[in-house]
Amino acid sequence: MRMLQVETPAREVLVDIGPRVDEEIQESGVQEGVVHLWVLHTTCALTVNENADPDVATDMVAKMQALVPHHEQFYRHAEGNSDSHVKTSLFGPGLTLLIHGGELVLGRWQGVFLAEWDGPRTRRLAIKVMAG
């Protein structure tokens, strides 16, 4: 298992980490298998979505802001980031992706993103490439 650090530039943003995942796969030498990704935080998540048009990531963030506002009367968490915890739970902290021919198995428009909901921060991501 290896650890990646991801710097996020804003409070809420989707950061394309696909190239970093590809590098880890290439370094591993695995041709057929899986890669497991897991964020070690409770206010960011992982997702697969379109990476061809950056407006998709922007739209995702805007929709999550509308669905789960930053401030709500009923939030009780003292740190003021209850919305970030909710958004993370909706997306999830982990992904398992397939590797074939030494490359990620993704659709033409798909990319791998870290979804930051409480940045900017330095985030840690565990990654394990496994043959199989």
N, C-alpha and C positions, 0 to 999 in steps of 0.2 A: 504494500500500500504506500502511496505517495501523498503528499500534501501540496495543494496549490494555493497560492494567495491571489486574490482578485481585489483590485482597487475599484471601488464604485464611486462615480463622480457626482451623484445627486441622492436626495432622500429616496426617491422612487424612480427606478430605471431598470430596464432589462439590458444586461451586458452579455454580448455574444462571447461565449467561452469555447465555442466549437473548435477554433484553431488550437487552443491550449490542450483540449482533449485529444485532438488529432496528433499533436506532438507526443503526448504520453503514449499513445498507441504505437506510433512509429518507433519510439525508444524501446518499447517493450518487445518488439519483434513478433508479437502475436498476430497471426494471420486469420484465425478463426476463433471466435469466443465472444466474450461480453466485457463491457466496461461498466463498473458500478461507480456512481457519483453520489456523494453525500455532503451536504453543507452542515457545518458544525455550529449553527446559529439558529435562533428561534424567530428572527425577523427578516430572513431572506430565504429564498426557495429556488427550485430548479424547474425548468420547463423546456419543452420542445415546441417551437413555433416558426413562423416564416422569418427568414433572415434576408430575403432578396430586397424587400422594401422596408426601410427603417420606420416608415409610418405605422406599420403593424405593431411594432414594439411600443411606439408612442401611444397608439390607440389602446393597447392593452393596459398600459399604466393609467391612462385617462379613465377607462371603464372601471378599473379597480378602485380608483379614487372616488368615482361616483357611487359604486356599490358599497364601499366600506370607507366612509369619510374619516379623516384624521381625528376629528373631535366629535364625540357623541356624549350627551348628558349622562348616559348610563355606564360609560367606561369607568372602571374603578382602579385600574392599574396605575400606580403612582408615577411611573416613568413617562407617561404621556404617549406611549407608542402602542396602545392596545390594537389600533388598526393594523399595525405591522404584523402582529401575532396572528390576527384573523386572516390576513392576506396570505401569510406563509402557510397556514393550515389549509387554505383553499387550494394552493398550488402543490405543496408537499416538499419535503427536504431532500428527496432522493430520486435518482433515475437509474435504470439499467438499460443499456443500449447494446445492440448487436454489432459485432465486428465480422466482416467478411472480406477476404482478400486484403487484409491489413488495414481496412478502412471502416469508418462508421457506416452503418446501414441507415441512411436517411433519405427521405424523399427529396426531389429536385429543389424544393423551396425551403426545406427544413433546416433549422439551426438549433444549437443547444445554448440556452440562456441561464444565467444567474439572475433571478428576479430580486432586486434590492427593494426593500420596503421601509428601511430605517437608516439610510446612509446620510452622507457619504461615509464609508468605512472601508477598512481592510478586512476582507472575508477569507475564511479558510474553508477549503473544500478537500475532502478525502476522495482519492481516486484509486480504484483497483482494477487493473486489466488482467483478465483471466482467459487462458486458452480453454477451448472446449468444443 
